[in-house]
């Protein structure tokens, strides 16, 4: 017997099969092109293939494009030609029209959904890979940002993730220096979490609690009565794009960089929680009396909660590098989950660690790049590490390391945009003052329980 449930299920299956076909055709064509290039002795990582892959993914929009953007920020997950091209992908999915929005809102809040808002703009103010944002006002005149998920996103995500191994398989086939299997697992887990707006609401509540006493960071309040698993209504925070402050005076740029540092590293060092997506669209700058006052942290879909022992590994590695304590350095890598370590591999990992930790080890006011041109920042180190791993590897990157590294790279990019000059050493040491794994365990447990995430 047919009914609404059976029809909806058939639609989901049909949508997923259609997605499989489009993803497979796009990536399969690129895979064949790369394999053919290798067969005839041409460069397998040339810019033409990278452009073809970017075009295939960009045409799809949706989750796989988001995965590709993420992969482009992880050192050595893809050859540099691919990373450069994939980094140009934008989350610019075409928005849902007004009639579609009405049907989606009715599905989430019921037939009388419109009466629950004083105002609701049917035209989105922003469209991204998984959903779009609308301005609205509550019946008691509070301004809202309402994030509405596109239909059939669960099917799209599963279809895209089923093809994710194609991307990583290409890399492993032509370059086995980095085993990307754990990276794939971690990305899949985080992308699936981003579909759950109920979880994102709890993440926002978690950050609201953690950063309640930090004046440089604003976290929006959630309106649970106007939210569901695929609809998230939160406080509208007025702000300007961060890049509009690139030409501001040094004091303003340094203040914004300090706000970014605290928004990411205070939750991590005190509670083992990190924002895994430091994308420019995820924050704006709020002003007080006409001058920049700090940042609005807007999106909480990609939040990573770490075991306190992992945070201990971060601090151990920092102190090991600072004091040239090799035993502590090795202990940190083992705590993170690196396996099969030997002297040569440890030295290679240290090359990348000293690059990532470099600004934190230097007790002086400096830029992140410290005189290196922004376009060259990290390129030499990544190349050296990659070449060394070809000889001494492979290395399996632990899954918990993926978003930690992404956050560090993403924040470094923001500091470069702002050309900020800070004493990162002192900022970091303030963040880890009094650190202990037991203390993080206690604070994390309390914060998660308060947010309903325990």
C-alpha positions in Angstrom: 0.0 0.0 0.0 1.4 3.4 -1.0 1.3 6.4 1.2 3.2 9.6 2.1 5.9 7.7 3.9 6.5 5.3 1.0 6.5 8.2 -1.5 9.0 10.1 0.6 11.2 7.0 0.9 11.1 6.5 -2.9 12.1 10.2 -3.3 15.0 9.8 -1.0 16.3 6.7 -2.8 15.8 8.3 -6.2 17.6 11.4 -5.0 20.5 9.4 -3.7 20.8 7.3 -6.9 20.8 10.4 -9.0 23.5 11.9 -6.8 25.6 8.7 -7.1 25.4 9.0 -10.9 26.3 12.6 -11.1 29.2 12.3 -8.6 30.5 9.1 -10.1 30.4 10.6 -13.6 32.2 13.8 -12.6 34.9 12.1 -10.5 35.2 9.0 -12.7 36.0 11.2 -15.8 38.8 12.9 -13.9 40.1 9.6 -12.5 40.3 8.2 -16.0 42.0 11.3 -17.3 44.6 11.1 -14.5 45.2 7.3 -14.9 45.6 7.8 -18.7 48.2 10.5 -18.0 50.1 8.2 -15.8 49.9 5.4 -18.3 51.5 7.6 -21.1 54.1 9.0 -18.7 52.7 12.6 -18.3 52.5 14.5 -15.1 49.7 13.0 -13.0 49.3 16.1 -10.8 49.1 18.7 -13.5 47.0 21.8 -13.3 44.7 20.7 -16.2 43.6 17.7 -14.2 43.2 19.8 -11.1 41.0 22.3 -13.0 38.9 19.4 -14.3 38.4 18.0 -10.8 37.5 21.5 -9.5 35.0 22.0 -12.3 33.4 18.6 -11.6 33.0 19.3 -7.9 32.0 22.9 -8.3 29.1 21.9 -10.6 27.7 19.6 -7.9 27.5 22.2 -5.0 26.5 20.5 -1.8 28.5 18.3 0.6 31.2 17.0 -1.6 32.2 20.5 -2.5 32.5 21.2 1.2 34.7 18.1 1.6 36.9 19.3 -1.2 37.3 22.7 0.3 38.2 21.1 3.6 40.7 18.7 2.0 42.4 21.6 0.3 43.5 23.0 3.7 45.0 19.7 5.0 48.7 19.5 4.1 49.6 16.7 1.8 46.0 15.3 1.6 46.2 16.2 -2.1 49.0 17.1 -4.4 49.6 20.9 -4.3 48.1 21.5 -7.8 44.8 20.0 -6.6 44.9 21.8 -3.3 45.4 25.2 -5.0 42.5 24.7 -7.4 40.1 23.1 -4.8 40.7 26.0 -2.5 39.0 28.3 -5.0 35.7 26.5 -4.6 33.0 28.7 -3.0 30.0 27.6 -1.0 27.6 29.3 -3.5 24.8 26.8 -4.0 21.8 28.4 -5.8 19.3 29.5 -3.2 15.8 28.0 -2.8 13.0 30.2 -4.2 10.3 31.7 -2.0 7.7 29.0 -2.8 10.2 26.3 -1.9 11.1 28.1 1.3 7.5 28.3 2.4 7.1 24.5 1.9 10.3 23.8 3.8 9.3 26.1 6.7 5.8 24.4 6.8 7.5 21.0 7.0 9.6 22.1 9.9 7.2 24.3 12.0 3.8 23.4 10.7 1.1 25.0 8.6 0.9 28.1 10.9 4.7 28.7 10.8 4.3 32.3 9.5 2.3 33.4 12.6 5.3 32.5 14.8 7.4 35.4 13.3 6.6 39.1 13.2 8.7 39.3 10.0 10.4 36.6 7.8 12.3 37.5 4.6 11.7 34.7 2.1 14.8 35.7 0.2 18.0 34.4 1.8 20.8 36.7 3.0 23.3 33.9 2.5 23.4 30.5 0.7 25.9 27.8 1.4 26.6 24.2 0.7 24.1 22.6 3.1 21.5 25.3 3.7 20.7 29.0 3.5 20.1 31.8 6.0 17.1 34.2 6.3 16.5 37.3 8.2 13.5 37.2 10.5 12.0 38.9 13.6 10.3 37.2 16.5 6.8 38.3 17.7 8.6 40.2 20.5 10.8 42.0 18.1 14.1 40.1 18.5 16.1 39.9 15.3 17.0 36.4 14.0 19.2 34.6 11.6 17.2 31.5 10.5 19.3 28.7 8.9 17.1 26.4 6.8 18.6 23.1 5.5 18.2 22.3 1.8 15.9 19.3 1.1 17.3 15.8 0.7 20.7 16.8 2.2 21.0 13.5 4.1 20.8 11.6 0.8 23.2 14.0 -0.8 25.7 13.6 2.0 25.6 9.8 2.0 25.9 9.8 -1.8 28.9 12.2 -1.7 30.6 10.4 1.2 30.3 7.1 -0.6 32.4 8.6 -3.4 34.9 10.3 -1.0 37.3 7.3 -1.3 37.7 8.1 -5.0 39.5 11.4 -4.1 41.6 9.8 -1.4 42.2 6.7 -3.5 43.6 8.8 -6.3 46.1 10.3 -3.9 47.1 6.9 -2.4 47.5 5.4 -5.8 50.0 8.0 -7.0 51.6 9.0 -3.6 51.5 6.6 -0.6 53.6 8.9 1.7 50.5 9.9 3.7 47.8 7.3 4.5 44.6 9.2 4.2 42.1 6.6 5.5 41.7 8.1 9.0 41.3 11.5 7.4 38.4 10.2 5.4 36.7 8.8 8.5 37.1 12.0 10.4 35.7 14.2 7.6 32.8 11.9 7.1 31.9 12.0 10.8 32.0 15.8 10.9 30.0 16.3 7.7 27.3 14.0 9.0 27.2 16.0 12.3 26.7 19.2 10.3 23.3 17.9 9.2 22.0 17.8 12.7 20.9 21.3 13.7 19.7 20.2 17.1 23.3 19.2 17.8 24.6 22.5 16.4 22.2 24.4 18.7 23.8 22.5 21.6 27.3 23.4 20.3 26.3 27.1 20.2 25.1 26.8 23.8 28.4 25.2 24.7 30.3 28.1 23.3 28.0 30.6 24.9 28.8 29.1 28.2 32.6 28.8 27.6 33.0 32.3 26.2 30.5 34.1 28.5 33.2 36.2 30.1 35.3 36.9 27.0 34.4 40.4 25.8 36.2 40.1 22.5 33.9 37.2 21.2 30.1 37.3 20.8 28.1 34.0 20.5 24.5 34.1 19.3 21.7 32.8 21.6 19.6 30.0 20.2 15.7 30.1 20.0 14.8 26.5 20.5 11.1 27.1 20.1 11.8 28.1 16.5 14.3 25.4 15.8 14.2 21.7 14.7 16.8 19.2 13.4 16.9 20.9 10.1 16.0 24.5 11.1 18.1 26.7 13.4 16.9 30.1 14.6 19.5 32.2 16.4 20.1 35.7 17.5 21.1 38.0 14.6 24.5 39.5 15.4 25.2 42.7 13.4 28.7 42.8 12.0 31.0 43.6 9.1 33.2 41.2 7.1 36.6 40.7 8.7 38.4 41.5 5.4 36.9 45.0 5.3 39.4 45.7 8.2 42.5 44.7 6.3 43.5 48.3 5.8 42.7 49.4 9.4 45.3 50.7 11.8 47.6 48.2 13.5 45.8 48.4 16.8 42.5 47.4 15.2 44.0 44.5 13.2 45.8 43.2 16.3 42.7 43.4 18.4 40.8 41.3 15.9 43.6 38.8 15.6 43.6 38.5 19.4 39.9 37.9 19.4 40.3 35.1 16.8 43.1 33.5 18.9 40.9 33.5 22.0 37.8 32.3 20.2 39.7 29.2 19.1 42.3 28.4 21.7 40.5 29.2 25.0 37.8 26.6 24.4 40.4 24.1 23.4 42.9 24.6 26.1 40.3 24.8 28.9 37.6 22.4 27.7 39.0 20.3 24.8 36.6 21.8 22.3 37.7 23.4 19.0 35.9 25.1 16.1 37.0 23.0 13.1 36.0 25.5 10.4 37.8 28.9 10.6 36.3 30.0 7.3 36.0 33.7 6.7 32.2 33.4 6.3 31.9 32.0 9.8 32.6 35.2 11.7 32.0 39.0 11.4 33.3 42.0 13.3 31.1 43.8 15.8 31.7 47.5 16.6 31.4 49.5 19.7 31.0 53.3 19.4 32.0 53.1 15.7 35.2 51.1 16.3 35.9 47.4 16.0 35.2 45.6 19.3 35.7 42.0 18.5 34.3 39.1 16.5 30.9 37.4 16.2 31.3 33.6 15.9 28.4 32.6 13.8 28.5 28.9 12.8 28.7 25.8 15.0 28.2 22.9 12.7 31.8 21.8 12.7 32.8 21.5 16.3 35.3 18.9 17.5 35.3 17.7 21.1 38.6 16.0 22.0 39.5 13.6 24.8 41.4 15.7 27.4 44.4 13.4 26.9 44.6 14.8 23.3 44.8 18.4 24.7 47.6 17.1 26.9 49.4 15.9 23.8 49.2 19.4 22.3 50.7 21.0 25.5 53.3 18.2 25.8 54.5 18.8 22.2 54.7 22.5 22.7 56.7 22.2 25.9 58.9 19.4 24.4 59.7 21.7 21.4 60.3 24.6 23.7 62.7 22.7 25.9 64.1 20.3 23.3 62.8 17.4 25.3 62.7 14.5 22.8 61.0 12.1 25.2 58.1 14.5 25.7 57.8 15.1 22.0 57.5 11.4 21.3 55.0 10.9 24.1 52.9 13.7 22.5 52.8 12.0 19.1 51.9 8.7 20.7 49.2 10.3 22.7 47.7 11.7 19.5 47.7 8.2 18.0 50.7 8.2 15.6 51.9 4.6 15.3 55.1 2.9 14.1 57.3 5.9 15.1 61.0 5.7 14.5 63.8 8.3 14.6 63.6 9.4 11.0 59.8 9.7 11.1 59.9 11.7 14.3 62.3 14.1 12.8 60.0 14.6 9.8 57.0 15.2 12.1 59.0 17.7 14.0 59.6 19.7 10.9 55.9 20.3 10.5 55.4 20.7 14.3 58.0 23.4 14.4 56.3 25.2 11.6 52.9 25.1 13.2 54.1 25.9 16.7 56.8 28.4 15.4 55.0 31.7 16.4 54.1 30.2 19.8 57.7 29.3 20.6 59.0 32.8 19.9 58.7 35.3 22.8 58.4 38.5 20.9 55.9 40.5 18.9 55.9 39.2 15.3 53.6 38.3 12.4 52.8 34.7 11.9 54.8 34.5 8.6 57.7 36.6 10.2 58.9 38.1 6.9 57.9 35.2 4.6 55.6 36.3 1.7 52.0 35.1 2.4 51.9 33.1 -0.9 55.0 31.2 0.2 54.0 30.7 3.8 54.3 27.0 4.7 55.0 25.9 1.1 58.7 25.2 1.8 57.9 23.2 5.0 55.1 21.2 3.3 57.3 20.3 0.4 60.2 19.3 2.6 57.9 17.1 4.8 56.3 15.6 1.8 59.6 14.7 0.1 60.9 13.2 3.4 57.8 11.1 3.9 58.2 9.7 0.4 61.6 8.3 1.5 60.9 7.4 5.2 57.1 7.1 5.4 54.4 6.3 5.0 52.6 7.9 8.0 49.0 7.4 9.0 47.5 10.7 10.2 45.3 10.0 13.3 41.8 11.2 12.7 41.7 13.5 15.8 44.7 15.4 14.4 42.8 16.4 11.2 40.7 19.3 12.5 43.3 20.4 15.0 45.7 20.9 12.1 42.9 22.5 10.0 42.2 25.0 12.8 45.8 26.0 13.1 46.3 26.5 9.3 43.0 28.4 9.0 43.8 30.7 11.9 47.2 31.3 10.4 45.6 32.4 7.2 43.4 34.9 9.1 46.4 36.4 10.9 48.2 36.7 7.5 45.1 38.5 6.0 45.2 41.0 8.9 49.0 41.3 8.9 48.7 41.1 12.7 51.7 41.5 14.9 51.3 39.9 18.3 53.2 38.1 20.9 51.7 34.7 20.2 54.0 33.1 22.8 52.4 35.1 25.6 48.9 34.6 24.3 49.3 30.8 24.2 51.0 30.6 27.6 48.2 32.6 29.1 45.7 30.1 27.5 47.5 27.1 29.0 48.4 28.6 32.4 47.6 26.1 35.1 46.9 23.4 32.5 46.4 19.8 33.6 44.5 16.9 31.9 42.4 16.4 35.1 41.4 20.1 35.0 40.3 19.9 31.4 38.4 16.7 32.2 36.5 18.3 34.9 35.7 21.5 33.0 34.8 19.6 29.9 32.4 17.3 31.7 30.7 20.3 33.4 30.3 22.3 30.1 29.1 19.3 28.1 26.5 18.5 30.7 25.2 22.1 30.8 24.9 22.1 27.0 23.1 18.7 27.0 26.0 17.0 25.1 27.1 14.5 27.8 
